[in-house]
Amino acid sequence: MSSPDLLDATLARARRVETTAGGCRVVWRGWGEGDPIVLTHGGHGSWSHWVRNVASLSARRTVWAPDMPGYGDSDSLAEPGDAAAIARVLSAGAGELFARDAPLDLMGFSFGGVVAGFLAALRPAQVRRLVLVGSAGLGITRFEGRTMRPWRHLTDAAELNAALAQNLQVLMLHDPASVDALALRLHRENSERTRFRSKDISRSRSLVDVLAASPARLYGIWGAQDVTALPDVHGRGEQLRLAHADARFEVIEGAGHWVQYERAEAFDALAAGFLDDDAAKGAGVRPGDVPAAR
């Protein structure tokens, strides 16, 4: 099911929990049972960036997908901040949701990959695996391609949908057929509710600088046609291996930036293999052995 009904059905099955830290309320949604995995979404997003993956991931794990501060149903940061500030708020929430010694895995998409990197560095004794999905923060310059269409000034529904559909095609999805009713609904609702501006952080090297601060096993999944990484998608894997020599990296053909949506079945299969990787079970060190992200 990839129609808008999938969003409503997934929401209906979710557990909704709120945590508060630093004056910022965060809404988390959870599914399934087992060792927890936290999913962090991209810029102009919310938990729903993962809507096509929740069922597969939660078949074997407890999946928690927050709306990060400044997005969706969560509050904005109480004070101006960056990816590290968002990670600190999420880390405090994780402290409420999970036992201190509970093993934890993280999966971050796009800007959410930067946040997940900082979060992993904040909880070195707990985070075993860090899976980056088309992640930002690797010093990538602005993608080449068609210009994104401005849309905030549009009042006509048809014009608004046309602009957002074009933007999905430019940045997020490779196959025009992937710009379906569900993708358009998610992108419209998420864009309208985005208050945190992540663009400058996404173009920075902030993730590169923090990856070495986490002992978590590192993985990467990118779409072969991800415009944020072209013309050298495989170079992203080389960047990850500079930070962690044993990092595992996979590319999914026929997918753009939003790879977990566009090629959900292939993505879920790769993610399952990474999350079952026994090599990650020994990851994690005593708190204080690794410097916290700043």
Summary of the structure (lengths in Angstrom):
residues: 294
radius of gyration: 17.6
end to end distance: 41.2
largest distance: 55.6
contacts: 1024
relative contact order: 0.16
helix: 39%
strand: 17%
